Amino acid sequence: MGFLDSLFAKRPHDPAQAMIVWLKKQPPIARMTVAGWFGPTHNAGVVLDWILTRPDCDRMTALSTFWEAMQEAPAELAALRSDPAALTPNLALEKRIAADWREGRFILSEYGFDPAQHWSEFAKKLRKYRLKAADFDLPDGIRDPLPGPRFTLWWPTDKRLENEKSNLISDITVCDQAIERPEQWLSVRKKRLGY
């Protein structure tokens, strides 16, 4: 391959970077919505990490992300105790958000969030894996409801923006599935993104 060929060769699409570029042009409510779609691994994890490290990341986004991670954290902690090499992305995310919560890094939110249902599900998983809440060193206030109206997902009224959002979320989902289950998803990624 010559210099010009390498210069103009099609490079693989970076879905996480594309989503971040798009989110930079959107209102903060778009980040709140996207955070609810993603978990802590692969391309989705890159976007989620970017959202949580913005200086204007709000408490509702952090709290809802924390409690979503806590739904998988007991299984990961149990796996880690039996295999020190076990992957624990939700446990790592939970610990990072807890540390930032303690430092007061998240700004006040205009939206409320009640973690009661998440706590109830978390408690069931604690029993299932014979763990205690103390195993997680939860920060003060992380179980308290945030006052305010309940957050609802942001759906842009501009159809073009909605299509962009949906396509970017789908690109990340397909790429991450191709990493997790290549035998099923590599062909889907190739068809959708060309690589």
Secondary structure, DSSP 8 states (H G I E B T S, - for coil): --HHHHHHS-----HHHHHHHHHHTS-HHHHHHHHHH--SSHHHHHHHHHHHTSTT-BHHHHHHHHHHHHTTHHHHHHHHHH-TT---HHHHHHHHHHHHHHTT-SB--SSBB-THHHHHHHHHHHHHTT--GGGG---TTTTS-B-SSB------SSHHHHHHHHHHHHHHHHHHHHHH-HHHHHHHHHHHH--
